[in-house]
Amino acid sequence: MAESTTVVQADENLLHEYDALATRSYGHRIEDITRLGPYADIRVALREGRVVAGGLGLLMPQFFGGRPVPSACLGSGCVAPEERGEHLTVRMLNERIRPLQEQGAVLATLWTSSNGYARRMGWEAPTAVFSWSVDTDALKRSFDPGDIDIEHGLTPGIENLQQELAQQFNGPLLRPDWWTPSQHKKHDLTCYRFSRPGRPPSGYLSLATRPREQHGAHLAIHDFWASDDSTAAAMLSFLGRHNSRVASVDFQRTSLPPHPIMLHGLHRYRAATAQAWHPWMLRILDLPEAVRLRGWPTDLDVTIPIGVGQENGDAYDRYLLHISSGAAELHPTSIESQIRLTRRQAAVWYAGGYRSTAAARMSGVQATSPHELAALIRSTTEHESWLPDHF
């Protein structure tokens, strides 16, 4: 890569150049660049005075173990087609993370279809990501609406419900105040609130519609939040009632929580199809601080010597992980490690991506003590991995 390349924070003029470059790089306009611009740290690479790469970063907490952990959420990254192959993407990622890490980020998260370079830099996907398409007729026949009231609009109590439910997973953003209005404007979303008579809301649904070429409409689900199984069933039943004009409901890759109610409730599985998408990926920037800030099981009391791979090379740093009363600390130690993880494996473990010791071993996690490995896995699997927010 030429030494003449510099990375700077984008001013208004450079932002316009970056916006144009992203349109050329992606083949279509990236609305997030201008939409998220007021809230983001935007960096661009300059070569001979012109923008050849760019990306935005948002400092936002993500829930892990029920607590918000500061994260650098990276989006809309691009490199000019004529500049690719020179490792500019790697440099740009590091330059985009640096200012957010200085502001307190201990994690970095991104959505990317280029998993290879992200893995080389220490990112890993905690879980597979799928979108779902389900026949509306099957939803109507399979789910009971119950005694749930439905109200149109983004009514009071919805954002509190969403935040309360988000804490029950590993990965969701602690959405800032501007997030929901911004998403609704971007996707032209329609919202519904679900609740039992006289009770606070127990479900929140947002969806977008667009006409089909010949007849009817496409229905895409963006938010699907339910506090219990009967509310979720009522929400699925409600979607089924669109069957007169909508042949199938499409759950976007970020929308359907990782619980089995839809599949378990369908009379026939062939009414639903899944499509794999490129995943969200996590990188731990400061492991001791990320461990300290995360939530942990309150009934777990363990001390485990672990080794975590260094950023460069095959060497491992030795740590003593102590978890007690819902808190944890990670300190350097000279004690021989009973469990060894690479940086990428540590990211998956942190996000609760290893649901069993078998999954960890098949991923390459090394352990001399099955008992200690089981305790380590249990420490982060109280919540499922799920990132319902796209950026």
C-alpha positions as CSV (number, residue, x, y, z in Angstrom):
1,M,0.0,0.0,0.0
2,A,1.4,3.4,-1.0
3,E,2.7,5.5,1.8
4,S,0.8,8.5,0.3
5,T,-2.5,7.1,1.7
6,T,-3.7,8.9,4.8
7,V,-6.8,8.3,6.9
8,V,-8.7,11.3,8.3
9,Q,-12.0,12.1,9.8
10,A,-14.5,13.2,7.1
11,D,-15.7,16.8,6.9
12,E,-18.8,17.7,4.9
13,N,-17.0,17.7,1.5
14,L,-15.2,14.4,2.2
15,L,-18.5,12.9,3.3
16,H,-20.1,13.7,-0.1
17,E,-17.1,12.1,-1.8
18,Y,-17.3,9.0,0.4
19,D,-21.1,8.8,-0.3
20,A,-20.4,8.8,-4.0
21,L,-17.6,6.2,-3.7
22,A,-19.9,3.9,-1.7
23,T,-22.5,4.1,-4.4
24,R,-19.9,3.2,-7.0
25,S,-18.5,0.4,-4.8
26,Y,-21.8,-1.2,-3.8
27,G,-23.6,-0.6,-7.0
28,H,-26.4,1.3,-5.3
29,R,-26.7,4.2,-2.8
30,I,-26.0,3.5,0.9
31,E,-28.6,5.5,2.7
32,D,-27.0,4.9,6.1
33,I,-24.0,7.2,5.3
34,T,-26.2,10.3,5.3
35,R,-28.8,8.9,7.7
36,L,-26.3,7.9,10.4
37,G,-23.8,10.6,9.6
38,P,-24.8,12.9,12.5
39,Y,-24.3,10.2,15.0
40,A,-21.2,8.4,13.6
41,D,-17.5,8.8,13.5
42,I,-16.7,8.7,9.7
43,R,-13.2,8.0,8.4
44,V,-12.0,8.2,4.9
45,A,-8.7,7.2,3.2
46,L,-7.2,9.8,0.9
47,R,-4.7,9.2,-1.9
48,E,-3.5,12.2,-3.9
49,G,-6.4,14.2,-2.5
50,R,-9.2,11.9,-3.5
51,V,-11.3,9.5,-1.3
52,V,-10.4,5.9,-2.0
53,A,-12.0,4.2,1.0
54,G,-14.3,5.0,3.9
55,G,-16.5,3.7,6.7
56,L,-18.6,4.8,9.6
57,G,-18.5,3.8,13.2
58,L,-21.0,4.1,16.0
59,L,-20.2,3.9,19.7
60,M,-23.1,2.0,21.1
61,P,-23.5,-0.5,23.9
62,Q,-24.4,-4.1,23.2
63,F,-26.1,-6.3,25.8
64,F,-24.1,-9.3,27.0
65,G,-25.2,-11.2,30.1
66,G,-27.9,-8.6,30.6
67,R,-25.5,-5.7,30.8
68,P,-24.6,-3.1,28.2
69,V,-21.0,-3.2,27.0
70,P,-19.5,-0.3,25.0
71,S,-19.0,-1.5,21.4
72,A,-17.6,0.0,18.2
73,C,-20.3,-0.9,15.6
74,L,-18.8,-0.6,12.1
75,G,-20.9,-0.1,9.0
76,S,-20.9,1.0,5.3
77,G,-17.2,0.2,4.7
78,C,-16.0,0.4,1.2
79,V,-12.8,0.5,-0.9
80,A,-12.7,1.8,-4.5
81,P,-12.7,-1.1,-6.9
82,E,-9.5,0.1,-8.5
83,E,-7.8,0.2,-5.1
84,R,-8.7,-3.3,-3.9
85,G,-6.1,-6.0,-3.2
86,E,-3.7,-3.6,-1.3
87,H,-4.9,-4.4,2.2
88,L,-6.5,-1.0,2.5
89,T,-9.6,-2.6,4.2
90,V,-7.4,-3.9,7.1
91,R,-5.9,-0.5,7.7
92,M,-9.3,1.2,7.5
93,L,-10.8,-1.1,10.0
94,N,-8.1,-0.4,12.5
95,E,-8.3,3.4,11.9
96,R,-12.1,3.3,12.3
97,I,-11.8,1.4,15.6
98,R,-9.1,3.5,17.2
99,P,-11.2,6.7,17.9
100,L,-14.1,4.6,19.3
101,Q,-11.8,2.6,21.5
102,E,-10.4,5.9,22.8
103,Q,-13.9,6.7,23.8
104,G,-14.4,3.5,25.7
105,A,-15.3,0.7,23.2
106,V,-14.0,-2.7,24.4
107,L,-15.7,-4.7,21.6
108,A,-16.0,-4.2,17.9
109,T,-18.9,-5.6,15.8
110,L,-19.7,-5.6,12.1
111,W,-21.8,-7.2,9.5
112,T,-19.7,-8.4,6.6
113,S,-19.8,-10.8,3.6
114,S,-16.0,-10.8,3.6
115,N,-15.5,-13.1,6.5
116,G,-12.0,-14.1,5.6
117,Y,-10.2,-10.8,6.3
118,A,-12.3,-10.2,9.4
119,R,-11.2,-13.6,10.8
120,R,-7.6,-12.8,10.1
121,M,-8.0,-9.7,12.3
122,G,-9.6,-11.5,15.2
123,W,-13.3,-11.3,14.4
124,E,-15.5,-14.3,14.6
125,A,-19.2,-15.1,14.0
126,P,-20.9,-16.2,17.3
127,T,-23.9,-17.7,15.6
128,A,-25.4,-18.5,12.2
129,V,-27.8,-16.0,10.7
130,F,-30.9,-16.9,8.8
131,S,-33.8,-15.1,7.2
132,W,-37.2,-17.0,7.0
133,S,-40.1,-17.0,4.6
134,V,-43.4,-18.5,5.8
135,D,-46.7,-19.0,4.1
136,T,-49.4,-16.7,5.5
137,D,-52.0,-19.4,5.1
138,A,-49.9,-21.7,7.3
139,L,-49.5,-19.0,9.9
140,K,-53.3,-18.4,10.0
141,R,-54.0,-22.1,10.4
142,S,-51.3,-22.8,13.0
143,F,-51.4,-20.1,15.6
144,D,-54.1,-18.9,18.0
145,P,-54.7,-15.1,18.4
146,G,-55.8,-15.6,22.0
147,D,-57.1,-12.7,24.1
148,I,-54.4,-10.3,22.9
149,D,-55.4,-6.7,21.9
150,I,-53.6,-5.2,18.9
151,E,-53.0,-1.5,18.5
152,H,-51.5,0.3,15.5
153,G,-48.7,2.7,15.9
154,L,-45.5,3.2,17.9
155,T,-47.4,3.6,21.2
156,P,-46.0,4.3,24.7
157,G,-44.2,1.5,26.4
158,I,-42.9,-0.1,23.2
159,E,-39.3,1.1,23.5
160,N,-39.2,0.1,27.2
161,L,-40.5,-3.4,26.3
162,Q,-37.9,-3.7,23.5
163,Q,-35.0,-2.8,25.8
164,E,-36.2,-5.1,28.5
165,L,-36.4,-8.0,26.1
166,A,-33.1,-7.1,24.4
167,Q,-31.3,-7.7,27.7
168,Q,-32.3,-11.3,27.6
169,F,-29.9,-12.0,24.6
170,N,-26.2,-11.6,23.9
171,G,-25.7,-9.0,21.2
172,P,-28.6,-6.6,20.9
173,L,-27.9,-2.9,20.9
174,L,-29.0,-0.6,23.7
175,R,-30.8,1.4,21.1
176,P,-30.2,5.2,21.4
177,D,-33.2,7.5,21.3
178,W,-32.7,8.3,17.6
179,W,-32.5,4.7,16.5
180,T,-36.2,3.8,16.2
181,P,-37.3,7.0,14.4
182,S,-34.4,6.6,12.0
183,Q,-35.2,3.0,11.2
184,H,-38.9,3.8,10.7
185,K,-38.0,6.6,8.3
186,K,-35.5,4.4,6.3
187,H,-37.8,1.4,5.8
188,D,-41.2,3.2,6.0
189,L,-42.2,0.8,8.8
190,T,-45.7,0.1,10.2
191,C,-45.8,-0.8,13.9
192,Y,-48.2,-2.8,16.1
193,R,-48.4,-3.2,19.8
194,F,-49.8,-6.4,21.4
195,S,-51.1,-6.5,25.0
196,R,-53.6,-8.2,27.2
197,P,-56.6,-6.0,28.2
198,G,-55.6,-3.5,30.8
199,R,-52.0,-4.7,30.9
200,P,-48.7,-3.2,29.7
201,P,-47.5,-4.2,26.2
202,S,-46.1,-7.7,25.8
203,G,-45.3,-7.6,22.0
204,Y,-44.0,-5.3,19.4
205,L,-44.0,-5.8,15.7
206,S,-42.7,-3.6,12.9
207,L,-43.0,-4.4,9.2
208,A,-42.6,-3.0,5.7
209,T,-44.8,-3.6,2.7
210,R,-44.3,-3.2,-1.0
211,P,-46.5,-4.2,-4.0
212,R,-45.8,-7.3,-5.9
213,E,-45.4,-7.0,-9.7
214,Q,-48.8,-8.7,-10.5
215,H,-51.0,-8.9,-7.4
216,G,-50.8,-8.4,-3.7
217,A,-47.8,-7.3,-1.6
218,H,-44.5,-8.4,-0.1
219,L,-44.4,-8.3,3.7
220,A,-41.1,-8.0,5.5
221,I,-40.7,-8.2,9.3
222,H,-38.1,-6.0,10.9
223,D,-38.9,-6.2,14.6
224,F,-40.5,-9.2,16.4
225,W,-40.4,-8.8,20.1
226,A,-42.6,-10.9,22.4
227,S,-42.4,-11.4,26.2
228,D,-44.1,-14.8,26.2
229,D,-45.2,-17.6,24.0
230,S,-48.9,-16.7,23.8
231,T,-48.1,-13.1,22.7
232,A,-45.7,-14.5,20.1
233,A,-48.4,-16.9,18.8
234,A,-50.9,-14.0,18.6
235,M,-48.3,-12.0,16.6
236,L,-47.8,-14.9,14.2
237,S,-51.6,-15.3,13.9
238,F,-51.9,-11.6,13.1
239,L,-49.4,-11.9,10.3
240,G,-51.3,-14.9,9.0
241,R,-54.4,-12.7,8.6
242,H,-52.6,-10.8,5.8
243,N,-53.2,-13.9,3.6
244,S,-55.7,-12.4,1.3
245,R,-53.0,-10.2,-0.3
246,V,-49.7,-11.6,1.0
247,A,-48.7,-15.1,0.0
248,S,-45.7,-15.3,2.4
249,V,-44.2,-13.4,5.3
250,D,-40.4,-12.6,5.1
251,F,-38.6,-12.3,8.4
252,Q,-35.5,-10.3,7.7
253,R,-32.2,-11.7,8.8
254,T,-32.2,-9.6,12.0
255,S,-35.8,-10.0,13.0
256,L,-36.7,-13.4,14.3
257,P,-35.5,-14.2,17.8
258,P,-33.7,-17.6,18.2
259,H,-36.6,-19.3,19.9
260,P,-38.4,-22.2,18.3
261,I,-42.0,-21.1,18.6
262,M,-42.6,-20.6,14.9
263,L,-41.2,-24.0,13.8
264,H,-42.7,-25.8,16.8
265,G,-46.1,-24.2,16.1
266,L,-46.4,-24.8,12.4
267,H,-48.6,-27.8,11.4
268,R,-46.1,-28.5,8.5
269,Y,-42.5,-27.5,8.4
270,R,-42.5,-27.2,4.6
271,A,-44.5,-24.0,5.0
272,A,-41.2,-22.3,6.1
273,T,-37.9,-21.9,4.3
274,A,-34.7,-20.5,5.7
275,Q,-31.8,-18.7,3.9
276,A,-28.4,-18.4,5.3
277,W,-26.9,-14.8,5.4
278,H,-23.5,-13.5,6.1
279,P,-23.2,-13.2,9.9
280,W,-22.5,-10.5,12.4
281,M,-18.9,-10.8,13.7
282,L,-17.5,-9.8,17.1
283,R,-13.9,-8.8,18.1
284,I,-12.8,-8.2,21.6
285,L,-10.6,-5.1,21.9
286,D,-9.9,-5.2,25.6
287,L,-10.6,-8.7,27.1
288,P,-10.2,-7.9,30.9
289,E,-12.4,-4.8,30.6
290,A,-15.0,-6.6,28.5
291,V,-15.1,-9.4,31.1
292,R,-15.5,-6.9,33.9
293,L,-18.4,-5.0,32.2
294,R,-20.4,-8.1,31.1
295,G,-23.1,-9.8,33.1
296,W,-22.5,-13.3,34.6
297,P,-24.7,-16.0,36.2
298,T,-25.3,-15.1,39.8
299,D,-25.1,-18.7,41.0
300,L,-21.7,-19.5,39.4
301,D,-18.6,-19.4,41.5
302,V,-15.5,-20.6,39.7
303,T,-11.8,-19.7,39.1
304,I,-10.3,-21.0,35.8
305,P,-6.8,-20.5,34.4
306,I,-7.2,-19.8,30.7
307,G,-4.9,-18.9,27.9
308,V,-5.9,-16.5,25.2
309,G,-4.1,-16.1,21.9
310,Q,-2.0,-13.0,21.3
311,E,-2.8,-10.7,18.5
312,N,0.2,-11.8,16.5
313,G,1.8,-15.2,16.5
314,D,0.9,-18.5,18.3
315,A,1.7,-17.4,21.8
316,Y,-0.9,-17.3,24.5
317,D,-1.4,-14.8,27.4
318,R,-2.2,-16.5,30.7
319,Y,-5.1,-15.3,32.7
320,L,-7.0,-16.2,35.8
321,L,-10.8,-15.9,35.3
322,H,-12.8,-15.6,38.5
323,I,-16.6,-15.5,38.4
324,S,-18.7,-15.0,41.5
325,S,-22.0,-13.4,42.5
326,G,-22.8,-12.2,38.9
327,A,-19.5,-10.5,38.4
328,A,-16.1,-11.5,36.9
329,E,-12.5,-10.5,36.8
330,L,-9.6,-11.5,34.5
331,H,-6.1,-11.0,35.7
332,P,-2.7,-12.0,34.3
333,T,-1.2,-15.1,36.0
334,S,1.7,-17.5,35.8
335,I,-0.5,-20.5,36.5
336,E,-0.6,-23.1,33.6
337,S,-3.7,-22.7,31.5
338,Q,-6.3,-25.4,31.7
339,I,-8.2,-24.0,28.7
340,R,-6.7,-22.3,25.7
341,L,-8.7,-20.1,23.2
342,T,-7.6,-18.1,20.2
343,R,-8.8,-14.5,20.0
344,R,-11.6,-15.6,17.7
345,Q,-12.7,-18.4,20.0
346,A,-12.7,-16.0,22.9
347,A,-15.1,-13.8,21.0
348,V,-17.5,-16.7,20.4
349,W,-17.3,-17.8,24.0
350,Y,-18.0,-14.3,25.2
351,A,-21.1,-14.0,23.1
352,G,-22.4,-17.4,24.3
353,G,-21.9,-19.0,20.9
354,Y,-20.6,-22.3,22.2
355,R,-23.8,-24.0,23.5
356,S,-21.9,-27.1,24.6
357,T,-18.5,-28.4,25.3
358,A,-18.7,-30.5,22.2
359,A,-19.2,-27.4,20.1
360,A,-16.2,-25.7,21.8
361,R,-13.9,-28.7,21.2
362,M,-15.0,-29.0,17.5
363,S,-14.2,-25.3,17.1
364,G,-10.7,-26.1,18.3
365,V,-10.8,-24.9,22.0
366,Q,-8.2,-26.8,23.9
367,A,-9.0,-28.1,27.4
368,T,-7.2,-30.4,29.9
369,S,-10.2,-30.5,32.3
370,P,-13.7,-31.3,31.0
371,H,-15.1,-30.0,34.2
372,E,-13.4,-26.6,33.8
373,L,-14.5,-26.4,30.2
374,A,-18.1,-27.1,31.1
375,A,-18.0,-24.3,33.7
376,L,-16.4,-21.9,31.2
377,I,-19.1,-22.7,28.6
378,R,-21.9,-22.4,31.1
379,S,-20.7,-19.0,32.2
380,T,-21.9,-17.3,28.9
381,T,-24.8,-19.5,27.7
382,E,-27.4,-18.1,30.0
383,H,-28.5,-16.0,27.1
384,E,-28.7,-16.9,23.3
385,S,-26.6,-15.0,20.8
386,W,-28.7,-12.7,18.6
387,L,-28.1,-9.3,17.0
388,P,-31.4,-7.9,15.8
389,D,-30.0,-4.6,14.7
390,H,-28.4,-4.0,11.3
391,F,-26.0,-1.2,10.6
